[in-house]
């Protein structure tokens, strides 16, 4: 079997080509082209990692070929060589992205070192790209997993065992329970921690785009594919890919994922050769995949491939003893984020948070604590009067302790007006139209109810578009 690291030599001098082939064949898969046109064709079809390119060719100038190679795939490293010591050409080559520029005659051992450096540079660029992707996906709020309930301790036990393995995991649970957080923790505790963690929410990407997002595509694969795109599966090579809401995938994508799991390789859309990939696959769903299998909406073979080790995330209402720890965690985080000197939270308010149903689970709790911190003044204690109006209705009763009718009405108005303002991006004309009140009345209520504006009010007079 040929070495997967391919090097393309584009040179019309047979002696140079023969020398390269003899020296490089033991370490690399050597490809040969004796003119620019054939060289570009091989770049398009075979995607070598490194190209050794002569500046002087019979049909196309080497600088033009370099430009076209970088348009096809900017990740390919190009080492140029020439028998003419031309500083202007060398500068042009380096500005267009050539890795190095060598003069003939050259020492073949020195060239070997340059090739190895080019490959290392290529890997480093890819690693930087991984890290940038990782940084954008990591959330500072969820750096730590919070909770010591029996249900969460059971999850921790499975996580600890599975972090030492590459076995596929299927995480189930309602939306907002922390499935992505758990998958990330497993990755960073495991043997692949120094490699990329790539997350894809299959439920938030339109069906027509998910295939190209996962598998990437070649230039010209379809209308609008002006450049090559590396898919998330390929970016996750040697690391972990987390596929959230896996049940949303169409049957054709399910078949392609199954092939990746079986054969450890994939093809980009429009590709002509398989690409070997080594990824740890963790999936998650908030839907019932077993029912989907019965209804033939999800491939049975893929389900059993993914569900080797299941992890069931408990809802927040199933682990209410964790709520105080979560509240304090988010409270401290947002106090620091917004530089607020809030004293804390009253026992009565905490009790109401524990009694709430939490349909949105931990994510809903996080959002509510953020809102409360934003609206609470410096130096104050958070009480039940600071809670959103829907949290005042707990277990089928309305919380009335310490709240007058006027206070309840003001609280409702404050939240309702703030919601409308945010919906219309703080345009006072649009907001007053939706609320069916005069603009001056709106401004007065904002002042009386002490509604904090996330951005200045806009005063444009355009008609409301609904």
C-alpha distance (Angstrom), angle and dihedral (degrees) to the residues before:
residue distance angle dihedral
X1 . . .
X2 3.82 . .
X3 3.77 121.5 .
X4 3.80 108.5 -98.3
X5 3.79 93.0 -135.1
X6 3.80 102.4 90.6
X7 3.79 124.9 -164.4
X8 3.80 120.5 -167.8
X9 3.81 119.5 -152.5
X10 3.82 114.9 -158.3
X11 3.83 108.5 -171.0
X12 3.82 135.4 122.6
X13 3.82 95.3 -150.2
X14 3.81 106.9 97.8
X15 3.80 94.4 -157.6
X16 3.82 91.4 55.1
X17 3.81 91.5 47.3
X18 3.81 93.0 48.7
X19 3.80 91.6 48.5
X20 3.81 92.4 50.4
X21 3.79 92.6 46.5
X22 3.80 93.5 50.0
X23 3.80 93.5 48.5
X24 3.81 100.3 40.3
X25 3.81 103.1 36.8
X26 3.80 94.1 84.2
X27 3.82 92.5 60.2
X28 3.81 105.3 25.3
X29 3.78 144.5 34.7
X30 3.82 99.2 -106.6
X31 3.81 119.7 -150.2
X32 3.82 122.2 -169.9
X33 3.81 132.7 -151.3
X34 3.84 123.4 170.6
X35 3.81 96.6 -165.2
X36 3.79 139.4 32.2
X37 3.79 97.4 -108.3
X38 3.81 93.5 54.6
X39 3.80 90.1 43.0
X40 3.83 92.7 55.6
X41 3.80 90.2 46.3
X42 3.82 90.7 54.7
X43 3.81 91.6 45.9
X44 3.81 88.6 54.3
X45 3.79 95.5 46.6
X46 3.82 105.1 32.5
X47 3.79 104.6 26.7
X48 3.82 100.9 -147.5
X49 3.78 116.0 -157.5
X50 3.81 93.3 -133.8
X51 3.82 132.1 26.5
X52 3.82 123.1 -159.7
X53 3.81 102.3 -155.4
X54 3.80 130.3 -171.4
X55 3.81 113.9 -144.2
X56 3.83 93.5 -144.0
X57 3.82 112.8 59.6
X58 3.81 130.2 158.7
X59 3.81 97.5 -116.5
X60 3.83 112.7 20.1
X61 3.79 130.7 25.9
X62 3.82 112.9 -109.9
X63 3.83 92.8 -126.1
X64 3.82 89.8 57.5
X65 3.81 90.4 48.2
X66 3.82 90.0 50.6
X67 3.81 90.0 52.9
X68 3.81 91.7 50.2
X69 3.83 93.2 46.5
X70 3.80 90.5 54.3
X71 3.83 90.0 48.9
X72 3.82 89.6 53.2
X73 3.81 95.1 46.6
X74 3.80 122.2 -9.6
X75 3.82 90.4 -163.9
X76 3.81 93.8 68.6
X77 3.80 110.3 101.2
X78 3.82 114.7 -136.3
X79 3.81 123.0 -158.3
X80 3.80 111.2 -167.6
X81 3.80 126.6 -158.6
X82 3.79 135.2 -177.0
X83 3.78 142.5 168.5
X84 3.82 92.4 -132.8
X85 3.79 120.3 80.4
X86 3.83 97.9 -137.8
X87 3.81 113.3 159.4
X88 3.81 93.4 -169.4
X89 3.81 92.3 55.7
X90 3.79 91.1 46.7
X91 3.81 91.5 52.4
X92 3.83 91.3 47.6
X93 3.80 90.8 50.2
X94 3.81 94.1 50.8
X95 3.81 92.4 45.6
X96 3.81 89.6 53.5
X97 3.78 90.7 54.5
X98 3.81 106.1 -91.3
X99 3.80 111.1 158.6
X100 3.82 94.0 -142.2
X101 3.80 142.3 -11.0
X102 3.84 118.0 -139.8
X103 3.79 131.9 -171.9
X104 3.81 124.0 -136.2
X105 2.95 130.1 -88.5
X106 3.81 95.8 45.6
X107 3.77 136.8 168.3
X108 3.80 109.4 -101.0
X109 3.82 91.7 -145.2
X110 3.81 90.5 54.3
X111 3.79 89.3 49.8
X112 3.81 89.0 52.3
X113 3.81 89.2 56.3
X114 3.82 90.5 50.1
X115 3.82 90.4 51.6
X116 3.81 91.8 51.2
X117 3.80 90.5 49.0
X118 3.81 89.7 50.3
X119 3.80 90.7 53.3
X120 3.81 91.0 47.3
X121 3.80 90.3 49.7
X122 3.79 89.9 50.8
X123 3.80 91.5 52.1
X124 3.80 91.3 46.9
X125 3.81 92.1 52.4
X126 3.77 89.7 51.2
X127 3.81 90.7 48.7
X128 3.81 90.5 51.5
X129 3.79 88.8 51.5
X130 3.81 89.4 50.6
X131 3.78 91.8 51.1
X132 3.79 93.2 49.2
X133 3.79 90.3 51.3
X134 3.78 89.5 48.3
X135 3.81 93.7 49.6
X136 3.81 92.1 52.2
X137 3.81 92.0 50.6
X138 3.80 99.0 45.5
X139 3.78 116.3 92.4
X140 3.79 118.4 -148.0
X141 3.81 89.6 -150.5
X142 3.80 92.8 63.3
X143 3.78 100.0 45.0
X144 3.80 89.3 122.0
X145 3.77 132.4 38.6
X146 3.79 109.2 -126.0
X147 3.80 124.3 -155.7
X148 3.80 140.5 78.5
X149 3.80 100.4 -166.7
X150 3.81 120.0 131.0
X151 3.81 89.7 -106.9
X152 3.81 93.0 54.2
X153 3.81 93.2 44.3
X154 3.81 87.9 56.4
X155 3.80 89.0 52.6
X156 3.82 90.8 49.6
X157 3.79 91.5 53.4
X158 3.81 92.3 55.0
X159 3.82 90.9 43.8
X160 3.80 91.3 53.7
X161 3.81 92.9 52.6
X162 3.82 95.2 42.3
X163 3.80 94.7 48.7
X164 3.83 86.6 69.9
X165 3.81 92.5 53.2
X166 3.81 139.2 60.5
X167 3.81 93.1 -142.9
X168 3.83 114.0 135.1
X169 3.80 114.9 -101.5
X170 3.81 129.4 -157.3
X171 3.82 113.8 -158.0
X172 3.79 115.4 -161.6
X173 3.78 130.8 -172.8
X174 3.78 144.8 105.5
X175 3.80 121.8 -61.1
X176 3.78 112.8 -79.3
X177 3.81 97.2 25.3
X178 3.81 94.4 115.8
X179 3.80 104.3 -100.8
X180 3.81 93.2 149.1
X181 3.80 91.1 47.5
X182 3.81 90.6 54.1
X183 3.81 92.9 48.0
X184 3.80 91.3 51.1
X185 3.80 91.5 48.6
X186 3.82 91.2 52.2
X187 3.80 90.4 50.8
X188 3.81 96.4 48.1
X189 3.79 92.4 46.3
X190 3.80 92.4 50.9
X191 3.79 139.6 76.3
X192 3.83 92.3 -87.7
X193 3.82 94.3 56.3
X194 3.81 93.2 117.9
X195 3.79 92.6 52.4
X196 3.81 127.6 74.3
X197 3.79 126.4 -68.0
X198 3.81 107.7 -155.2
X199 3.82 120.0 -172.5
X200 3.80 124.0 -163.5
X201 3.80 122.9 -176.4
X202 3.80 102.6 -149.8
X203 3.80 90.1 -170.4
X204 3.81 95.9 58.7
X205 3.81 98.6 48.3
X206 3.83 117.9 79.9
X207 3.80 113.8 -110.1
X208 3.79 91.8 -116.7
X209 3.82 91.5 57.7
X210 3.81 103.9 39.1
X211 3.82 94.7 82.8
X212 3.80 93.8 55.5
X213 3.82 90.3 42.3
X214 3.81 91.9 55.5
X215 3.80 102.1 34.0
X216 3.81 103.9 23.1
X217 3.79 123.0 -145.1
X218 3.76 143.3 -113.9
X219 3.77 123.7 -111.6
X220 3.79 109.0 -85.1
X221 3.82 94.1 16.3
X222 3.81 89.6 129.5
X223 3.79 140.4 -12.1
X224 3.80 108.6 -57.4
X225 3.82 95.4 20.8
X226 3.81 93.2 123.0
X227 3.80 94.7 154.9
X228 3.76 137.7 22.4
X229 3.83 116.9 -88.0
X230 3.81 123.4 -156.4
X231 3.81 110.5 -141.5
X232 3.80 126.1 -133.0
X233 3.82 92.2 -108.5
X234 3.79 90.9 57.6
X235 3.81 91.6 44.6
X236 3.80 88.7 54.4
X237 3.83 92.7 57.6
X238 3.82 110.0 145.5
X239 3.81 89.4 4.2
X240 3.79 136.4 69.7
X241 3.79 131.5 -71.5
X242 3.79 117.0 -157.7
X243 3.81 114.2 -158.3
X244 3.80 109.2 -164.6
X245 3.83 120.3 -161.4
X246 3.81 90.5 11.8
X247 3.81 89.8 174.1
X248 3.82 90.1 73.3
X249 3.81 93.5 67.9
X250 3.80 117.6 112.7
X251 3.83 118.4 -120.3
X252 3.82 94.1 -103.6
X253 3.83 91.7 54.3
X254 3.80 90.5 45.6
X255 3.80 88.1 56.0
X256 3.81 91.6 51.5
X257 3.83 92.2 48.7
X258 3.81 89.6 50.2
X259 3.81 89.7 52.7
X260 3.81 90.5 52.0
X261 3.81 90.4 52.8
X262 3.81 92.5 47.2
X263 3.80 101.9 40.8
X264 3.83 103.1 24.5
X265 3.78 90.5 -132.0
X266 3.81 140.6 89.1
X267 3.79 142.6 -175.9
X268 3.77 128.3 -132.0
X269 3.80 116.0 -123.0
X270 3.78 105.5 -82.2
X271 3.81 90.7 14.8
X272 3.79 122.9 141.2
X273 3.79 101.0 -161.8
X274 3.83 134.4 47.7
X275 3.80 120.6 -108.6
X276 3.80 117.6 -145.0
X277 3.79 112.6 -131.3
X278 3.78 132.2 -178.2
X279 3.81 110.6 -160.2
X280 3.77 137.0 154.6
X281 3.83 107.7 -133.3
X282 3.81 121.9 -146.2
X283 3.80 118.0 173.6
X284 3.78 135.0 -174.0
X285 3.78 138.1 -167.3
X286 3.79 139.3 179.3
X287 3.81 90.8 -162.2
X288 3.81 130.4 77.5
X289 3.81 105.1 -96.6
X290 3.79 92.9 -177.5
X291 3.81 89.4 61.2
X292 3.80 89.5 45.8
X293 3.82 89.0 54.0
X294 3.81 91.0 50.8
X295 3.81 90.1 51.0
X296 3.83 89.6 46.9
X297 3.78 91.6 -119.1
X298 3.79 91.5 119.7
X299 3.81 126.8 41.4
X300 3.80 111.2 -106.8
X301 3.82 93.8 -147.6
X302 3.80 91.6 51.8
X303 3.82 91.3 48.0
X304 3.81 92.2 56.0
X305 3.82 91.0 44.2
X306 3.81 90.8 54.6
X307 3.80 98.9 37.1
X308 3.81 97.0 60.9
X309 3.81 90.3 122.5
X310 3.82 117.0 17.3
X311 3.81 124.4 -156.1
X312 3.81 116.5 -167.1
X313 3.81 114.2 -156.8
X314 3.82 113.3 -148.6
X315 3.79 119.9 -130.8
X316 3.79 116.9 -113.6
X317 3.81 91.8 -110.4
X318 3.83 87.5 58.6
X319 3.80 91.4 57.8
X320 3.79 104.2 36.0
X321 3.83 90.5 152.1
X322 3.83 86.8 72.6
X323 3.81 93.8 56.8
X324 3.86 97.5 86.9
X325 3.82 91.2 51.9
X326 3.82 91.4 47.3
X327 3.82 92.2 47.0
X328 3.80 92.4 51.4
X329 3.80 91.7 44.7
X330 3.83 93.2 53.6
X331 3.80 92.1 38.4
X332 3.80 92.5 55.8
X333 3.77 91.6 44.6
X334 3.82 95.1 52.0
X335 3.81 93.6 40.8
X336 3.79 86.9 59.3
X337 3.82 93.9 41.0
X338 3.82 93.6 52.4
X339 3.81 95.2 31.9
X340 3.80 91.6 -122.6
X341 3.81 123.3 163.7
X342 3.80 95.1 -149.5
X343 3.82 112.6 163.0
X344 3.79 96.9 -142.0
X345 3.80 139.7 -92.7
X346 3.78 128.1 -59.1
X347 3.79 122.1 -117.2
X348 3.80 91.1 -119.1
X349 3.81 92.2 53.6
X350 3.81 90.5 47.7
X351 3.81 90.3 51.1
X352 3.79 90.2 53.7
X353 3.79 90.9 50.4
X354 3.80 89.2 52.0
X355 3.81 91.6 50.7
X356 3.80 96.0 49.3
X357 3.83 117.6 106.0
X358 3.87 96.0 -128.0
X359 3.83 101.2 -154.1
X360 3.82 88.2 177.7
X361 3.82 92.9 48.5
X362 3.83 121.1 -156.8
X363 3.82 92.8 -13.8
X364 3.82 90.8 57.5
X365 3.81 91.1 47.6
X366 3.80 90.7 51.6
X367 3.82 92.0 50.5
X368 3.81 92.9 48.5
X369 3.81 93.7 49.6
X370 3.81 89.5 50.2
X371 3.82 90.3 51.6
X372 3.81 92.4 47.8
X373 3.82 93.0 49.8
X374 3.81 91.5 49.5
X375 3.83 92.3 51.4
X376 3.83 98.3 40.9
X377 3.81 118.1 91.8
X378 3.80 124.1 -123.4
X379 3.78 113.6 -87.7
X380 3.82 94.8 19.9
X381 3.79 129.1 121.0
X382 3.82 116.3 -126.5
X383 3.80 108.3 -116.9
X384 3.79 133.5 174.9
X385 3.81 87.3 -89.3
X386 3.81 88.8 67.9
X387 3.81 92.7 56.0
X388 3.81 121.4 102.2
X389 3.79 114.3 -94.0
X390 3.82 93.8 -111.5
X391 3.81 90.4 59.4
X392 3.79 89.8 57.2
X393 3.81 87.6 70.0
X394 3.79 105.2 73.2
X395 3.79 130.3 163.5
X396 3.81 93.1 -6.3
X397 3.82 96.6 -52.6
X398 3.78 135.0 96.6
X399 3.80 115.3 -119.8
X400 3.81 106.2 -126.5
X401 3.79 103.5 158.9
X402 3.79 109.9 128.2
X403 3.82 94.2 -7.6
X404 3.80 122.4 110.7
X405 3.79 123.1 -154.8
X406 3.80 89.7 -106.8
X407 3.83 91.5 52.0
X408 3.80 91.9 48.3
X409 3.80 90.9 49.2
X410 3.81 92.3 48.0
X411 3.78 91.0 48.3
X412 3.78 91.7 51.5
X413 3.82 92.6 46.1
X414 3.79 91.3 48.6
X415 3.80 93.5 53.0
X416 3.80 94.1 41.2
X417 3.82 94.7 50.0
X418 3.81 91.6 45.3
X419 3.82 89.7 51.8
X420 3.83 92.5 50.6
X421 3.82 92.2 47.0
X422 3.78 91.1 51.6
X423 3.81 91.0 47.6
X424 3.83 92.4 56.0
X425 3.81 93.3 40.7
X426 3.84 93.1 -109.4
X427 3.81 95.9 -58.6
X428 3.81 104.1 152.8
X429 3.83 94.9 -159.2
X430 3.80 92.7 53.9
X431 3.81 92.2 42.6
X432 3.81 94.6 50.5
X433 3.83 89.5 48.0
X434 3.81 92.4 52.6
X435 3.82 91.3 45.3
X436 3.83 91.3 45.5
X437 3.79 92.7 -131.1
X438 3.81 133.3 116.6
X439 3.80 116.3 -90.8
X440 3.82 90.9 -118.7
X441 3.81 89.2 53.9
X442 3.79 89.3 52.1
X443 3.82 91.8 51.1
X444 3.80 90.5 48.2
X445 3.81 92.6 51.0
X446 3.81 90.8 48.4
X447 3.80 87.8 55.5
X448 3.82 97.0 41.9
X449 3.81 95.6 44.8
X450 3.82 91.8 43.0
X451 3.79 93.2 -127.3
X452 3.79 108.1 -176.2
X453 3.79 113.0 -137.7
X454 3.80 118.7 -139.0
X455 3.82 88.3 -156.9
X456 3.84 135.5 6.9
X457 3.79 116.8 -78.0
X458 3.78 115.6 -101.0
X459 3.80 118.3 -132.9
X460 3.82 101.6 -163.6
X461 3.80 115.2 141.6
X462 3.80 101.0 -145.7
X463 3.79 117.0 134.7
X464 3.77 118.5 -92.9
X465 3.79 113.7 -97.7
X466 3.79 113.5 -154.5
